[in-house]
Amino acid sequence: MFIAVNKVNVPADKQPMVIKGFEHAAPAMKQFKGFLGLELWTADDNSILAISRWESKEDLDEYTKNDLFKQHHGGASREDSQPGSVTYYNGQVLS
């Protein structure tokens, strides 16, 4: 399994709008081979972690090369968020 953790810094009052954007985008991600799911986690430091799970890095790469990825990452909520960071992990689920 390949995991991408995207940390986005968003003021608390704007987080519901950003979360709505992720909720709107998630169903379209199901069309991509290897997509296993998307989780959103919020923290007290005004950040949102968007954790996407993929069967492989190659599957994630297919999504990031697609025009849909550009649409998902260029929405109106972008102006309310601070640049974040993306961290990638290889892993396995044990139970």
C-alpha positions as a LaTeX table, in Angstrom:
\begin{tabular}{lrrr}
\hline
Residue & $x$ (\AA) & $y$ (\AA) & $z$ (\AA) \\
\hline
Met1 & 0.00 & 0.00 & 0.00 \\
Phe2 & 1.17 & 3.53 & $-0.75$ \\
Ile3 & 0.03 & 6.46 & 1.40 \\
Ala4 & 0.16 & 10.19 & 0.63 \\
Val5 & $-0.30$ & 12.55 & 3.60 \\
Asn6 & $-1.04$ & 16.11 & 2.52 \\
Lys7 & $-0.89$ & 18.60 & 5.41 \\
Val8 & $-2.74$ & 21.83 & 4.64 \\
Asn9 & $-2.82$ & 24.76 & 7.06 \\
Val10 & $-6.28$ & 26.35 & 7.09 \\
Pro11 & $-7.78$ & 28.90 & 9.52 \\
Ala12 & $-10.36$ & 27.20 & 11.75 \\
Asp13 & $-13.25$ & 29.24 & 10.35 \\
Lys14 & $-12.40$ & 28.14 & 6.78 \\
Gln15 & $-11.91$ & 24.44 & 7.52 \\
Pro16 & $-15.56$ & 23.44 & 6.89 \\
Met17 & $-15.34$ & 24.89 & 3.37 \\
Val18 & $-12.07$ & 23.07 & 2.64 \\
Ile19 & $-13.45$ & 19.81 & 4.03 \\
Lys20 & $-16.53$ & 20.22 & 1.81 \\
Gly21 & $-14.17$ & 20.56 & $-1.17$ \\
Phe22 & $-12.48$ & 17.26 & $-0.29$ \\
Glu23 & $-15.89$ & 15.59 & 0.19 \\
His24 & $-16.92$ & 16.82 & $-3.26$ \\
Ala25 & $-13.69$ & 15.59 & $-4.89$ \\
Ala26 & $-13.44$ & 12.16 & $-3.24$ \\
Pro27 & $-16.10$ & 10.29 & $-5.28$ \\
Ala28 & $-14.35$ & 11.14 & $-8.56$ \\
Met29 & $-11.11$ & 9.66 & $-7.23$ \\
Lys30 & $-12.75$ & 6.22 & $-7.17$ \\
Gln31 & $-12.40$ & 6.02 & $-10.95$ \\
Phe32 & $-8.63$ & 5.69 & $-10.66$ \\
Lys33 & $-7.05$ & 2.26 & $-10.59$ \\
Gly34 & $-5.56$ & 1.49 & $-7.21$ \\
Phe35 & $-7.41$ & 4.16 & $-5.21$ \\
Leu36 & $-8.24$ & 2.69 & $-1.79$ \\
Gly37 & $-9.65$ & 5.65 & 0.10 \\
Leu38 & $-9.32$ & 9.16 & 1.47 \\
Glu39 & $-9.33$ & 10.23 & 5.12 \\
Leu40 & $-9.44$ & 13.74 & 6.56 \\
Trp41 & $-8.01$ & 14.53 & 9.97 \\
Thr42 & $-8.11$ & 17.94 & 11.65 \\
Ala43 & $-5.75$ & 19.12 & 14.37 \\
Asp44 & $-5.61$ & 21.90 & 16.94 \\
Asp45 & $-2.85$ & 23.63 & 14.97 \\
Asn46 & $-5.34$ & 24.66 & 12.20 \\
Ser47 & $-4.17$ & 21.93 & 9.88 \\
Ile48 & $-6.01$ & 19.32 & 7.89 \\
Leu49 & $-4.34$ & 16.06 & 6.99 \\
Ala50 & $-5.69$ & 14.56 & 3.78 \\
Ile51 & $-4.53$ & 10.96 & 3.73 \\
Ser52 & $-5.03$ & 9.11 & 0.47 \\
Arg53 & $-4.40$ & 5.37 & 0.23 \\
Trp54 & $-3.30$ & 3.69 & $-3.00$ \\
Glu55 & $-2.27$ & 0.22 & $-4.06$ \\
Ser56 & 1.01 & 1.60 & $-5.45$ \\
Lys57 & 2.97 & 4.78 & $-6.13$ \\
Glu58 & 2.32 & 4.24 & $-9.83$ \\
Asp59 & $-1.44$ & 4.37 & $-9.20$ \\
Leu60 & $-1.08$ & 7.68 & $-7.35$ \\
Asp61 & 1.12 & 9.00 & $-10.16$ \\
Glu62 & $-1.66$ & 8.26 & $-12.69$ \\
Tyr63 & $-4.03$ & 10.42 & $-10.62$ \\
Thr64 & $-1.53$ & 13.28 & $-10.20$ \\
Lys65 & $-0.90$ & 13.34 & $-13.98$ \\
Asn66 & $-4.62$ & 13.57 & $-14.73$ \\
Asp67 & $-6.51$ & 16.84 & $-15.35$ \\
Leu68 & $-8.85$ & 15.91 & $-12.50$ \\
Phe69 & $-5.95$ & 16.27 & $-10.06$ \\
Lys70 & $-5.37$ & 19.82 & $-11.31$ \\
Gln71 & $-9.07$ & 20.60 & $-10.85$ \\
His72 & $-9.06$ & 19.19 & $-7.32$ \\
His73 & $-5.99$ & 21.21 & $-6.34$ \\
Gly74 & $-6.92$ & 24.53 & $-7.90$ \\
Gly75 & $-10.29$ & 25.18 & $-6.24$ \\
Ala76 & $-11.51$ & 28.29 & $-4.44$ \\
Ser77 & $-10.54$ & 26.89 & $-1.06$ \\
Arg78 & $-6.91$ & 27.25 & $-2.12$ \\
Glu79 & $-6.90$ & 30.97 & $-1.39$ \\
Asp80 & $-7.81$ & 30.31 & 2.25 \\
Ser81 & $-5.10$ & 27.75 & 2.88 \\
Gln82 & $-1.40$ & 28.07 & 3.51 \\
Pro83 & 1.13 & 26.01 & 1.58 \\
Gly84 & 1.47 & 22.64 & 3.20 \\
Ser85 & 3.58 & 19.57 & 2.77 \\
Val86 & 3.14 & 16.09 & 1.35 \\
Thr87 & 4.78 & 13.03 & 2.85 \\
Tyr88 & 4.69 & 9.57 & 1.26 \\
Tyr89 & 4.74 & 6.19 & 2.99 \\
Asn90 & 4.92 & 2.55 & 1.94 \\
Gly91 & 3.09 & 0.32 & 4.37 \\
Gln92 & 0.82 & $-2.55$ & 5.15 \\
Val93 & $-2.32$ & $-3.05$ & 7.21 \\
Leu94 & $-1.88$ & $-5.77$ & 9.81 \\
Ser95 & $-5.38$ & $-5.99$ & 11.21 \\
\hline
\end{tabular}
